[in-house]
Amino acid sequence: MTALVAVETLLLVVLTVLVAGLLRSHAEIMRRLGPDGDEPAARADGSMAAAAPERGSAAAPDIAGSTLTGDSMKLSVGDGATLLAFLSSGCTSCQGFWEAFGGGGASELPAGTRVVAVTKDGSHESPSRLAELAPSGLPVVLSSAAWEDYSVPGTPYFVYVVDGAIHGEGVATQWPQLVSMLRDAVYDEQLAVRSYGGRGEERASRVDETLAAAGIGPDHPSLYPDDDGPS
């Protein structure tokens, strides 16, 4: 009897360990996928990853902060393509990007891309030093809140926004790497759209047009096979 109890106890311990291991594995998987079960925007190698059209791109918040002269400003990212470059004055790797943006490097980015440098507030940065680094014509916004809104892990970090939606983000330490990342993000987006037949709104619009052309409207009986019509 004692031996039987010992065996049952041992089996119970083993079962407990196995269940605990499974729970830990599940928790780790969910942590890596994120709070909503989506893959993270940046790939493991730091390259930009375009959001899959089936779930849509993440919304990009507008940026509120101040200019280098201390004036308040709000930057809207709702129209067109914008590259948000999260840089700092003390970051060694950032130096090359400040220089590239002033040396015509922006011409290597996807056509029509607006570049905006985003730094932390004056309590963390020196506006006079930033004024020395920032080339003429490059908008600079001092906004620590934007760093929190975009969950920026460090510098240099880049977020590619198109019409108010994040289409890619990631870390780059050299200019050629950034250019390559952006091109990959654009190509991945184009390939995903072709593969999925367009975004949800576009697909829904095409379906509505096809149904309308066939004489099937919202009240058509074929759309409600189990009842007498729309509720």
PEVENVEN-V321363 format. One record per backbone hydrogen bond with DSSP energy under -0.5 kcal/mol. NH is the residue of the N-H (numbers start at 1). CO is the residue of the C=O. Records with the same first field share a line. If there is no record, write none. Layout:
NH=CO  CO
This chain:
5=1
6=2
7=3
8=4
9=5
10=6
11=7
12=8
13=9
14=10
15=11
16=12
17=13
18=14
19=15
20=16
21=17
22=18
23=19
24=20
25=21
26=22
27=23
28=24
29=25
30=26
31=27
32=28
33=29
34=30
37=34
43=47
46=43
49=41
55=52
56=52
58=166
60=164
61=59
63=75
64=62
65=73
66=142
67=71
70=67
73=65
75=63
76=74
81=112
82=161
83=114
84=82  159
85=83  116
86=84  157
87=85  118
92=90
95=91  92
97=93  94
98=94
99=95
100=96
101=97
102=98
103=99  100
105=100
107=104
108=105
109=106
113=110
114=81
116=83
117=139
118=85
119=117  141
124=121
125=121
127=125
130=126
131=127
132=128
133=129
134=130
138=135
139=115  137
141=117
142=66
143=119  141
147=143
148=144
149=145
150=146
151=148
152=147
156=86
157=86
158=170
159=84
160=168
161=82  159
162=165
163=80
164=77
165=162
166=58
167=160  165
168=160
170=158
171=46
172=156
178=174
179=175
180=176
181=177
182=178
183=179
184=180
185=181
186=182
187=183
188=184
189=185
190=186
191=187
192=188
193=189
194=190
195=191
196=192
197=193
198=193
200=53
203=199
204=200
205=201
206=202
207=203
208=204
209=205
210=206
211=207
212=208
213=209
214=210
215=212
216=211
217=215
220=217
223=220
224=221
227=224
